[in-house]
């Protein structure tokens, strides 16, 4: 396993995925584990050769600090200004926001953020609130344009280090 790459896109930024099916659990007895590409989200299995614990997440999150604007997805007031916050971490499937806004778990939000002053905003058409604690909101992206998803992948490709050592 000196050079594990995604079979779909060829990226070397892959990570052990959560074992969720019976076949995943059975194959792990043979040290065949599921992996998830951090750039294209392809899930595949491969022989690892040693035992490993089941990871909590399938996607690595990168630490960032981007301003974000968000509001309820289906607002009664179309001109509603929304709330502001800072994205603290980001993956191709979600993010964590620090904000003083009160948001209920299960709420659907639309959000927009910029990673630099020279970039166009990235728009997430819909994100579901998965957790909400004091000033921290965990989101899972459920709808976004392909072009915005591509831009998030490019960000992650640049900021995320190679995840698996090349020499084992």
C-alpha positions in Angstrom: 0.0 0.0 0.0 2.8 2.4 -0.9 0.7 4.6 -3.2 -3.0 4.4 -2.4 -5.0 6.5 -4.9 -8.7 7.0 -5.7 -9.7 4.8 -8.6 -12.2 7.4 -9.8 -10.0 10.6 -10.0 -6.5 9.4 -9.2 -6.1 11.7 -6.1 -3.8 10.5 -3.3 -6.0 12.3 -0.7 -8.0 9.3 0.5 -9.0 8.5 4.0 -10.4 5.4 5.8 -14.2 5.6 5.6 -16.7 4.6 8.3 -17.6 0.9 8.1 -21.4 1.0 7.8 -22.6 -2.2 6.0 -22.3 -5.9 7.0 -20.0 -6.5 4.1 -17.7 -3.7 5.3 -17.5 -5.3 8.8 -16.9 -8.8 7.4 -14.2 -7.7 4.9 -12.5 -5.7 7.7 -11.7 -9.2 9.2 -9.5 -9.7 6.1 -8.1 -6.1 6.5 -10.0 -5.0 3.5 -11.4 -1.6 4.4 -13.5 1.1 2.8 -11.8 4.4 1.8 -13.3 7.7 0.7 -11.6 10.2 -1.6 -11.5 13.6 0.0 -11.8 15.3 -3.4 -14.4 13.4 -5.5 -16.1 11.6 -2.6 -15.8 8.2 -4.3 -16.0 5.3 -1.9 -13.9 2.2 -2.6 -12.4 -0.8 -0.8 -8.8 -2.0 -0.7 -6.5 -4.3 1.2 -4.7 -2.5 4.0 -2.8 -5.4 5.5 -3.2 -4.5 9.2 -6.1 -3.8 11.6 -7.4 -0.3 12.2 -10.2 1.2 14.3 -13.4 2.4 12.6 -13.1 6.1 11.9 -15.9 8.5 13.1 -15.8 10.6 9.9 -15.3 9.8 6.2 -14.2 13.3 5.3 -11.2 15.1 6.7 -12.0 18.7 7.6 -9.5 21.5 6.9 -9.1 24.4 9.4 -10.1 27.7 7.7 -11.3 31.1 8.7 -13.7 32.4 6.1 -16.5 34.9 6.6 -19.9 33.4 6.0 -23.5 34.8 5.6 -26.5 32.5 6.1 -30.2 32.5 6.5 -33.1 30.0 6.6 -33.6 28.2 3.3 -37.3 29.0 3.0 -37.5 32.3 4.7 -40.9 34.1 5.1 -39.0 37.3 4.2 -37.2 37.1 0.9 -35.2 40.2 1.7 -34.2 39.0 5.1 -30.5 40.0 5.8 -29.5 36.8 7.5 -26.7 36.1 10.0 -23.0 36.4 9.9 -20.3 34.1 11.2 -17.0 32.5 10.4 -16.4 29.1 8.9 -13.9 27.3 11.1 -13.5 24.0 9.2 -14.6 22.8 5.8 -15.0 19.5 3.9 -16.7 18.8 0.6 -19.8 17.6 2.6 -20.0 20.1 5.4 -18.5 22.7 7.7 -18.6 24.2 11.2 -19.6 27.8 11.7 -18.9 30.0 14.7 -21.8 32.5 15.1 -23.9 34.1 17.8 -27.0 33.2 15.9 -29.4 30.7 17.4 -30.2 27.9 14.9 -32.2 24.7 15.7 -30.9 21.3 14.8 -32.7 20.1 11.6 -33.0 23.6 10.2 -32.2 24.1 6.5 -30.0 27.1 5.7 -28.5 28.7 2.6 -25.1 30.2 2.9 -22.5 32.1 1.1 -18.8 32.5 1.8 -15.6 33.9 0.3 -12.2 32.5 0.8 -10.4 35.7 -0.4 -11.3 39.2 -1.3 -10.5 38.5 -4.9 -12.7 35.4 -5.2 -16.4 35.2 -6.1 -18.6 33.9 -3.3 -19.3 30.2 -3.0 -23.0 29.5 -2.5 -24.4 26.5 -0.7 -28.0 26.3 -1.7 -29.0 24.1 1.2 -27.3 22.8 4.3 -28.9 20.9 7.2 -27.9 21.9 10.8 -26.5 18.7 12.3 -25.4 20.2 15.6 -25.9 23.5 17.4 -24.2 24.4 20.6 -23.1 27.7 22.1 -21.9 29.8 19.2 -21.0 26.6 17.1 -23.1 25.3 14.2 -22.3 22.0 12.4 -23.7 21.8 8.9 -24.0 19.1 6.2 -24.3 20.3 2.7 -27.3 18.8 0.9 -27.6 21.1 -2.3 -25.0 23.0 -4.1 -24.1 23.8 -7.7 -21.6 21.6 -9.4 -19.4 24.7 -10.0 -19.4 25.6 -6.3 -18.6 22.0 -5.3 -15.7 22.0 -7.8 -14.3 25.2 -6.2 -14.6 23.7 -2.7 -12.7 20.6 -3.9 -10.0 22.9 -5.3 -9.7 24.6 -1.9 -9.4 21.3 -0.1 -6.9 19.9 -2.6 -4.6 22.9 -1.9 -5.1 23.0 1.9 -5.3 19.3 2.8 -2.0 17.5 3.2 -1.5 14.0 1.8 -3.4 11.8 4.3 -1.6 8.5 4.1 2.1 8.0 4.4 3.7 7.0 1.1 6.0 4.4 2.5 4.6 1.6 4.7 
